[in-house]
Amino acid sequence: MPAGLVISAPASGVGKTTLTLALARAWRHRGLNVQCFKSGPDYIDPAFHAAATGRASVNVDSWAMDRATIAHLVSRGADADVVLAEGSMGLFDGVAARGVSGTGATADIAEMLGWPVVLVIDPSGQAQTAAAIAAGLRDYRPGMRLAGVVLNRIASPRHEALVRHALDGVGIAVFGALPRHAEISLPKRHLGLVQAEEQAEIGKLIDEAARFVAEHVDLDAVLRSAASWSPQPAANGLNVTPPGQRIALARDAAFSFVYPHMLEAWRAAGAEISTFSPLADEAPDKSADVCWLPGGYPELHAGTIAANDRFRSGLRAFAETRPVHGECGGYMVLGAGLTDADGIRHEMTGLLGLETSFAKRRMHLGYRLAALAAPMPGHQAGARLRGHEFHYSTILAQPDTPLAVVHDATGAVIAETGSRRDHATGTFFHLIAEDR
């Protein structure tokens, strides 16, 4: 029977991902089968989980998904020895308005699954106050159980002793204390961590993190704190309709943000997916009946995309007779032009009139609920789609017919409506689920 744990923290940037990867790899070295999940809408962490465990990881999200969908997704851990769900932001951080089954907070998933929480605490610049923070998190929400803490970025043995003594005084177990160790820092860029597939040395980095954590953390104590868990596979699975029978999917360093559970759901429904690389100047498969351009980092490769005539002409020819959809970065590439951070405008495919710029960056971040005004691949007009938007581009022009009325998590209407023209559609949000 699997043992389940949630890895969380009081805030972002404390070390959740590093600890999750290290625990997963360390237990795998011991011969255990480890399954990871990501709580919340982060696009990047599941690929790191897969690199650490050798098993695909998916997102579980209480704002966008109902309990049946979450149960279906986590049931893939039924054959594992240990199941780890990595949280997002702070333990209780979500949106103000409840979504389908919660606010998107990591605590929702911990309570829903009955898994205890291991907190990563960074007591830099403090000592006993770290115990007050941990105790406050433990007692904030009935129904959520705290297993213990791992201290990160400890300054000295004296610092560790002060913090441990305070935590012992409030009855909170300390599984270990990690000194600062720059060699296991994961590189970042403006949308978060640099993707796992872009890091040739990711395996060595995870191995070093596992070695370091095994040296300073009581792995057996952490494992004993996990909850035995008997998953019940959901009968109805995922409520996802593939955008087509044969899907041409852009896939490379510029087009990499697509939720793994979406691809799995498309395949489970009988769809065939063929990938192509716009950066390698490849065109979509002519035998496909729909083309999908995910998000990613087109702004880092705008010059290459603009120069790749085979890709651009092939996509335009495809769109003359069949639907093409772009999400976020893919939406930008379907537009007329993209201005990079240096203020240089690059011509995109022109299937839509969208003009975007990174010269004056402004962050757009949050959940989105879209009511489609017209069909898009896989979804009919009137469908209510839940997704997540995260980008730094500024809209200079969005002249085409709006695709949807889009609200943020508070219910406020936002300007990023998406667009449609002929067979082309696009959205700034990444699709997570359709309301049942």
N, C-alpha and C positions, 0 to 999 in steps of 0.2 A: 504494500500500500504506500503511495507517495507521501512525502512529508512536505508541507507547504509553508513558505515564509514570504513576507513582503519586506523589501529593503527600501527604507524611506529616510527622511531627514527633516530638519526644521526649515530648510530653504534650498534653493538651487546652488550648485557650485560647491557642495560640501564633500562630494566623493561617492555618491550613490552608484554611478556607473562603474567606476573603478572597483569598488567593493563587490558589486554584483558579478562582474567579469572574473575577478580573482577567486571568489568563492566557487563559482561555477567550474572554472578550470582546475582549481585545487581538488575539488571533490571528484571531478572527472579523472584526475590523475590517480585517485584512490580507487578507481573502478566503478564509480557511481554514475548512473545515467541521470543527467540534469536537463531539465526543461525550463526555459526562461520565458517571461512575458514582459510587456511594457504597459504599465498603467498610464493612460492618457494618450494624447495624440502625437507624441514625438515621432518623427519620421525616421530618425537616424539610428537610435539605440538598438532596435531589433537586429540589425545586421551585425553589430558588435556581439550581441548575445549568440547569434548563430556561429560566429567565429570562435567563441569561447566554448560552446557546447557541442557543435556539430549537428545541432537540431535547429530547424526554423523556429523563429520567435515571432509572435504577433502582438498587436496592440489590443488591450481591453479597455473600454472607455465607458464610464457610467453615464456621461452626459449624452453620448451619441447612440449607445447600444442598450437594448433591453436585457433583462436577466437571462433570457433564453439564449440570446446570441453570445453573451459572455460565458454561459455554461458550456455552450457548444465549442467555443474557442479553447477554453482551458481544459476541456476533456482530452485534448491531445497529450496532456501530461499524465494520462492514466497509466502508461507503461514506464514512467520515470521513477527514480528513487527519490529525487529531490526536485521540487518545483519552486522557482524564485520569480516573484513579480517585482520588477524595479519600478519605483514610484516616479512621479514627476513633481517638480518644484518642492514645496513643503508638504508635510503629511496631510494637512487639512485644506490645502489650497485648491480651490475650484472656482466656479463662477457663482454669482449671487442667486441666479434663478435655476431651479432644479430642471434637469433635462429628463431623459427617458427613465433612467433608474438612479440618478444622483446628480451631483454637481460637477463631476469629473475629477473629484479629489481621490487621492490614493487611499485614504481611509475608507471610502465607499467600497473599494475592491477588497480591502482587508476584512471589513465587516461582512460583506456579502459572501466571501469564500471561507470565512472563519480562520484565516491565517494570521498568526502573530506577526508583529512588526519588529524588525531590527532597525534601530535608528543609527544613522551615521551622524555623529556630533563633532563639529569642529570648534574646540574651545580656544581658538586663537584669541588672544587679548582678554581672556577671562579665566576663571578657575571654578569656584563653587557655583557661580551663576549658571554654568552648564548643567548642573544638577537640577536647578530650579526650572530651566527650560525643558529638560527631559521629563521631569515630574509633571509639569503643566501639560505637555503633550500626552502623557500617559492618562491623565485624568480628564482631559477635555471632552471626550466623547465616549459615553457608555457603549459597550458592545464591541469595542476595539481593544485588543490585548497587546501590550508591549512585552516583547520577549527580553529585550536588553539593548545595550548600545555597544557600538564600536567607536572609539575615539580616533579622530584623524588629525594629522598635523600637530602632534604633541611637541612642545618646545624642548622639554627636558624631563629627566626622571622626577624632579621635584614637582614640576607642573602636573605630570601624570598622577603622582601621589595625592596631590590636592584634589584633583577632579575625581579620582577613584573614591577617596574618602567621603566626599560630598554625595556621590551617587549611592554609595553603600548606606549612607544615612537616610536616604529616602527609599531604600529597598529596590534599587534598580541594578540589575546585573551588568557588569562590564565584561564583554567577551574578549576585548583586546584593545591595545592602543598602538596606533601607527605613527611613527616619527615622520617628519617630512622626507619625501623621497621623489626627487624631480624626475627620475628615470621612468616613472610610471605615469607621468602626466600625459593625457591624451590631447593632441593638437586640436585647436579650434579655429573656426572662421565665423563670419557674420550670422549664419543660420544655426550655429552650434558646433558640435564636434565635426572635424573632417571625417568624411565617411570611411567606414571600414574598408571598403573595396579600393579606396585610393591609397591605403597605407600598406606598402609591401611588407613592412616589419610588424604587422599587427599581431601575428602569432607569437613572436618573441616578446613583444610588449606585454601581452596577456600572461605569458609564462612567467615573466619577471614579476608582474603584479601578484600572481598566484603564489610564487615563492615568498615574496615579501609578506603577504598577508598570512600565509601559513606559519611564518616565523613569529608573528606578533599577535595572532588571533587564535583562540581556542576553537578550532574547527569542530571538534566533537561536541563542545558545549553549545555552539550555534545550532548544530544539527539536532541535538536533543531538544532544543527549544521549539523546533518546528512542530506543526500540528499534523497528525495523521489525517489523511484526506481521502475520501472515497468519491471520486468524481462520478456524476450521473450524466451520461451523454444526453444532450438535448435532442428531442425527437424531430424538431422542425429545422434544425440547422440554421444557415444564414439566409436572410431575406435579400438576396442579391441576384439581379438579372444581368447576365453578361451583355455587353454592348453589341455583341455580334457572335456569329458562329466561329469565324476565323478573324482573329484580332492581330493586327500589326502593331506591336508595342515598341516605341522608341526606348532604347536602353543603353545608356553609357554614362560618362561622368557628368554630362550636362542634363540628363534626363533619368533621374534615379529615385525620385520621391514618389513611390506608390505603395500603398499599404499592402503588406504581404497577404492579409486575410482576403483582400479584394481579388488578387490574382488566384488564390486558392479557390475562392468561391466561383470565379469564372470557369476554372478548369473542372471543378466538381459538377458544374451545371452542363458540362459537355463542350465548352468552348476550346478552341485550339489557339495557342498564342505563339506567334513568330516574332522574334525581336530583330531590330535593325538599329544601326548606329548612325545618327545624323553627323556626329563628329568625324566618322570615317567616310562621310559622303555617301552613305547608303540610303536608298529610297525604300519606302514601305513595300512589302510583298504585294505584287499585283494581284495575287489570287485571294487576298484578304477582303473581307467585306466591311471592315471598319478600321480606322487608324486611331491610336490613342497616344498622345504625347504627355507623359507625366511631368511633374515639376522637377526641379533640380537647380543647377547653377548655370543657366544659359548666359548670364551676365559675365561669367568668367571666360566664356568661349564664344562671345558674340561675333568676333572677327572671323573665326573659323566657320561658324554657322552661316554667316553672310557670304562667305567665299565658296561654300560647298553647293555648287550649282546642280549637281546630280540629285542631292537631297531635296533642294528647294523645288526644282522642276518636277521631280518625281512625286513629291507631296501635292503640288498643285494639280498634276494630272490625276492623281488618286481622288482628290476632292471634287473633281468635275462630276463624278458619278456616285461617290460613296461618302458616308459621313466621316469627318475627322474631328476629334475632340482634344482639347488641351487643358491641362490643369496647371495653374500658377505659372511656372516657368514655361511649360508647354503652351499655355495661353499666350504668353508674351511672344513666343516664336511664331505663333499663328498670326500675330499682328503685323503692322506695316513697318515698324521700326523700334529698335531698342537702343537707348543711349547708355553707354557704360559709365563707370565711375569717373573716368577721365573726361567726360563730356563729349565723347565721340559717338555719333549716331551710326548704327549698323542696320542695314536693310534686312528685314526678316522675310517671311514667306508671303505676306500680303493677303492671306486668306481672310483676315479680319482687318479692320482699320485701327486697331489698338496701337497706341504709342505709349511706351513706358520709358522711364529714366531712372538711373541709379546715381546720377550726378548730384542730386539732392536727396539723400536717402531718408526715408521715413518708415518706421516699422509699422506693419499691419499684422496684428496678432490676435487670434481668438477663434472660438467656435462660430460656426455659421449654420443657419437654418434657411434653406432656399426653397421657395415655392416656384416650380418651373412654369413659365408662361408659355413655353413651347417645348416640344420633345427634344431630348438629347440622347445620344446612344445609350440604350439600356433602360431609359426612363421616359414615361409619357408626360405630356403636359398636365400640370396639376400635382405631380408628385412632389412630396416634401423630402428634401435631401438634407442630411446632417453631415457636416464636414468641418474642416479646420483650415484656417488661413494663416500663413506666416511668410512674409516677404518684406523687403525693404524698398521695393520699387514705387515710384510715383507715377500715377496715371496722368499723361499729358493730353490724351484724347481717347475716348471710348465711344466712337460715333455710330456703331452698329445697333441694331435692335437689341434691347436687353433680353437676356435669356431667362432671367428669374427676378423675383422680388426677394432680396436677401436681407436677413436680419442677423444681428449679433446675438449673443447669449442673453442680453437684457431685453431683447425684443425691438431694439432700435433698428430702423432701416439704414442700410449702409450703401455707399455709392458704388461698390464693386459688384455690379449686377451680373457680370458675365455678358457675353455677346453671342449673337448668331447672325450668320450671313450664308445664304445658300446651304451647302452641306457642312459648313464649319460652325462649331460651337466651342465656347471656352468659358472657364470659371477661374477665379483666383483661389477658390477653396479646393482642398483635396477631399474627395468623397470618402466618407467612413461608412455610412449606412443610410438606407431609406426607411422612413417611418413606416411601421407596419400598418 
